[in-house]
Each structure stands twice: as C-alpha cells, then as structure tokens.
C-alpha cells in the first residue's frame, strides 16, 4: 500500500503493506494464551501470532511485543493496530529476512529507532480482496530475538517529546 505515514505505523508493530506470502497458516487446532511461553523457533512464532490473531488474544501480543521505550499513547496505537487484524481470515504467514535498508525510510529523520535489533519480519497475509494495487492486505511485524525468544520490535523516539 502507501509508504509514508503508514510506514511509521508499520514499524510500530503492524502496518499494512502488500506482498507475496510464504508459509501457510498453522492449523486451527493450536491455541495461544497469555500463559504460553514466548516462541523460540520460527514455526512457533508463526503459530503464536496467527493463533493470537484468530483467537483475538491481545494478552499474547502484549507479551510478545518489546515495549521498551514506548510511550503510553504509542502503546495504545500499537495495540489498536494489532486488534485491527483480529477476525480477519488469514491466507498465509511467513517469517522472512529483514532487508538491510528495511528501516531506512522510517529512521532517516533521526527521530525514531528500533528498540531492539531487527533481524526478520513476519508477514501475515489476509484472505481478502486487494485494497490498493494488486496485493492482498498484509500486516508486517518487525522481529528480533531477546533472551533466546522472538519478540516484536517497535520504533521508538530517539529523544524526549517535543516541547519537553
């Protein structure tokens, strides 16, 4: 879809972009709860996220997201963006390498930075008609590893709020 303002939203946690999908969605038999351990394997991460989307499990996302450096308003916006995927049919989900310049546009002004090293991205493709262009609606999550488990990374401010 459109870069620009949407790219900042993408980097917060889940922005809409269009693109090809890789692995298929895990079966409906898996469940995720806020008591589930964070995933340490690629397949477990895909299952964790797709099951949390299917089951509307915001607590699972709250545990998976690295909230370090996030202000309250940004956290509310991020959770809102994540919830926007709830209830949507998932066509496919895949973990893919993060391009070296993948955050260049979002961080180019020097006001935002990733709150942890981003090594991959998780692309969740929804089974819906294209909105803009020719790709299906897609959420992309920035992914890093912390303490041996996968986490969703966020873009956070590099300094204090303006006027402070």
One Martini backbone bead per residue (centre of mass of N, CA, C, O) as a GRO file, in nm:
protein
  164
    1UNK     BB    1   0.100   0.032  -0.016
    2UNK     BB    2   0.149   0.308   0.146
    3UNK     BB    3   0.375   0.477   0.251
    4UNK     BB    4   0.491   0.680   0.485
    5UNK     BB    5   0.282   0.705   0.744
    6UNK     BB    6   0.254   0.388   0.742
    7UNK     BB    7   0.546   0.316   0.818
    8UNK     BB    8   0.532   0.395   1.111
    9UNK     BB    9   0.313   0.189   1.175
   10UNK     BB   10   0.467  -0.059   1.094
   11UNK     BB   11   0.700  -0.016   1.307
   12UNK     BB   12   0.526  -0.044   1.559
   13UNK     BB   13   0.397  -0.347   1.431
   14UNK     BB   14   0.137  -0.307   1.218
   15UNK     BB   15   0.147  -0.275   0.881
   16UNK     BB   16   0.029  -0.199   0.572
   17UNK     BB   17   0.106  -0.432   0.313
   18UNK     BB   18   0.221  -0.565   0.013
   19UNK     BB   19   0.264  -0.922  -0.067
   20UNK     BB   20   0.414  -1.203  -0.051
   21UNK     BB   21   0.388  -1.540   0.045
   22UNK     BB   22   0.461  -1.824   0.225
   23UNK     BB   23   0.364  -1.974   0.461
   24UNK     BB   24   0.130  -2.142   0.608
   25UNK     BB   25  -0.113  -2.166   0.818
   26UNK     BB   26  -0.189  -2.285   1.094
   27UNK     BB   27  -0.380  -2.472   1.254
   28UNK     BB   28  -0.677  -2.454   1.452
   29UNK     BB   29  -0.568  -2.628   1.707
   30UNK     BB   30  -0.415  -2.402   1.810
   31UNK     BB   31  -0.313  -2.231   2.112
   32UNK     BB   32  -0.328  -1.912   2.285
   33UNK     BB   33  -0.187  -1.760   2.575
   34UNK     BB   34  -0.066  -1.566   2.832
   35UNK     BB   35   0.089  -1.843   2.940
   36UNK     BB   36   0.260  -1.863   2.703
   37UNK     BB   37   0.543  -1.909   2.572
   38UNK     BB   38   0.779  -1.780   2.404
   39UNK     BB   39   0.909  -1.799   2.102
   40UNK     BB   40   1.208  -1.988   1.947
   41UNK     BB   41   1.071  -2.063   1.675
   42UNK     BB   42   0.953  -1.995   1.370
   43UNK     BB   43   0.692  -2.172   1.380
   44UNK     BB   44   0.601  -2.068   1.660
   45UNK     BB   45   0.563  -1.774   1.580
   46UNK     BB   46   0.349  -1.812   1.364
   47UNK     BB   47   0.147  -1.956   1.550
   48UNK     BB   48   0.121  -1.740   1.768
   49UNK     BB   49   0.015  -1.506   1.588
   50UNK     BB   50  -0.220  -1.645   1.432
   51UNK     BB   51  -0.372  -1.736   1.686
   52UNK     BB   52  -0.405  -1.457   1.816
   53UNK     BB   53  -0.573  -1.343   1.587
   54UNK     BB   54  -0.800  -1.553   1.581
   55UNK     BB   55  -0.846  -1.527   1.920
   56UNK     BB   56  -0.811  -1.233   2.025
   57UNK     BB   57  -0.506  -1.218   2.175
   58UNK     BB   58  -0.375  -0.954   2.334
   59UNK     BB   59  -0.193  -1.078   2.557
   60UNK     BB   60   0.006  -1.216   2.365
   61UNK     BB   61   0.108  -0.952   2.239
   62UNK     BB   62   0.201  -0.806   2.497
   63UNK     BB   63   0.431  -1.021   2.540
   64UNK     BB   64   0.578  -1.003   2.251
   65UNK     BB   65   0.620  -0.717   2.286
   66UNK     BB   66   0.857  -0.461   2.286
   67UNK     BB   67   0.814  -0.179   2.516
   68UNK     BB   68   1.069  -0.037   2.503
   69UNK     BB   69   1.029   0.316   2.488
   70UNK     BB   70   0.722   0.333   2.516
   71UNK     BB   71   0.456   0.521   2.495
   72UNK     BB   72   0.132   0.522   2.580
   73UNK     BB   73   0.013   0.617   2.308
   74UNK     BB   74   0.171   0.410   2.132
   75UNK     BB   75   0.058   0.159   2.263
   76UNK     BB   76  -0.237   0.204   2.189
   77UNK     BB   77  -0.189   0.211   1.882
   78UNK     BB   78  -0.063  -0.068   1.853
   79UNK     BB   79  -0.305  -0.230   1.967
   80UNK     BB   80  -0.502  -0.130   1.755
   81UNK     BB   81  -0.352  -0.245   1.508
   82UNK     BB   82  -0.365  -0.536   1.595
   83UNK     BB   83  -0.681  -0.556   1.625
   84UNK     BB   84  -0.741  -0.509   1.314
   85UNK     BB   85  -0.679  -0.830   1.256
   86UNK     BB   86  -0.911  -0.928   1.393
   87UNK     BB   87  -1.116  -1.167   1.219
   88UNK     BB   88  -0.931  -1.220   0.990
   89UNK     BB   89  -0.851  -1.393   0.726
   90UNK     BB   90  -0.589  -1.627   0.682
   91UNK     BB   91  -0.370  -1.726   0.430
   92UNK     BB   92  -0.071  -1.629   0.534
   93UNK     BB   93   0.261  -1.703   0.688
   94UNK     BB   94   0.594  -1.539   0.726
   95UNK     BB   95   0.933  -1.561   0.770
   96UNK     BB   96   1.165  -1.293   0.700
   97UNK     BB   97   1.408  -1.119   0.598
   98UNK     BB   98   1.568  -0.827   0.669
   99UNK     BB   99   1.641  -0.569   0.514
  100UNK     BB  100   1.897  -0.354   0.548
  101UNK     BB  101   1.686  -0.102   0.449
  102UNK     BB  102   1.401  -0.141   0.603
  103UNK     BB  103   1.437   0.136   0.807
  104UNK     BB  104   1.534   0.392   0.657
  105UNK     BB  105   1.278   0.568   0.627
  106UNK     BB  106   1.189   0.574   0.935
  107UNK     BB  107   1.503   0.674   1.038
  108UNK     BB  108   1.610   0.928   0.864
  109UNK     BB  109   1.533   1.173   1.073
  110UNK     BB  110   1.624   1.074   1.380
  111UNK     BB  111   1.346   1.011   1.568
  112UNK     BB  112   1.386   0.699   1.511
  113UNK     BB  113   1.405   0.365   1.666
  114UNK     BB  114   1.487   0.064   1.741
  115UNK     BB  115   1.440  -0.136   2.046
  116UNK     BB  116   1.584  -0.354   1.860
  117UNK     BB  117   1.712  -0.586   1.682
  118UNK     BB  118   1.640  -0.636   1.336
  119UNK     BB  119   1.612  -0.952   1.141
  120UNK     BB  120   1.298  -0.968   1.089
  121UNK     BB  121   0.981  -1.060   0.931
  122UNK     BB  122   0.626  -1.076   0.970
  123UNK     BB  123   0.399  -1.209   0.733
  124UNK     BB  124   0.047  -1.130   0.708
  125UNK     BB  125  -0.199  -1.274   0.503
  126UNK     BB  126  -0.503  -1.186   0.384
  127UNK     BB  127  -0.827  -1.319   0.283
  128UNK     BB  128  -0.848  -1.064   0.061
  129UNK     BB  129  -0.909  -0.813  -0.116
  130UNK     BB  130  -0.771  -0.579  -0.273
  131UNK     BB  131  -0.715  -0.235  -0.217
  132UNK     BB  132  -0.420  -0.160  -0.323
  133UNK     BB  133  -0.356  -0.281  -0.598
  134UNK     BB  134  -0.238  -0.644  -0.616
  135UNK     BB  135  -0.245  -0.694  -0.303
  136UNK     BB  136  -0.293  -0.827  -0.020
  137UNK     BB  137  -0.360  -0.779   0.283
  138UNK     BB  138  -0.095  -0.675   0.523
  139UNK     BB  139   0.101  -0.772   0.797
  140UNK     BB  140   0.395  -0.628   0.958
  141UNK     BB  141   0.650  -0.759   1.165
  142UNK     BB  142   0.897  -0.680   1.375
  143UNK     BB  143   1.194  -0.887   1.429
  144UNK     BB  144   1.345  -1.028   1.723
  145UNK     BB  145   1.592  -1.116   1.971
  146UNK     BB  146   1.537  -1.226   2.324
  147UNK     BB  147   1.656  -1.458   2.520
  148UNK     BB  148   1.580  -1.679   2.274
  149UNK     BB  149   1.338  -1.500   2.175
  150UNK     BB  150   1.078  -1.378   2.020
  151UNK     BB  151   1.012  -1.036   1.906
  152UNK     BB  152   0.847  -0.735   1.887
  153UNK     BB  153   0.936  -0.454   1.732
  154UNK     BB  154   0.995  -0.101   1.777
  155UNK     BB  155   0.943   0.230   1.723
  156UNK     BB  156   1.127   0.486   1.883
  157UNK     BB  157   1.221   0.748   2.033
  158UNK     BB  158   1.530   0.941   2.061
  159UNK     BB  159   1.362   1.145   2.239
  160UNK     BB  160   1.194   1.373   2.367
  161UNK     BB  161   0.933   1.537   2.366
  162UNK     BB  162   0.800   1.795   2.240
  163UNK     BB  163   0.842   2.056   2.477
  164UNK     BB  164   1.049   1.909   2.711
   0.00000   0.00000   0.00000
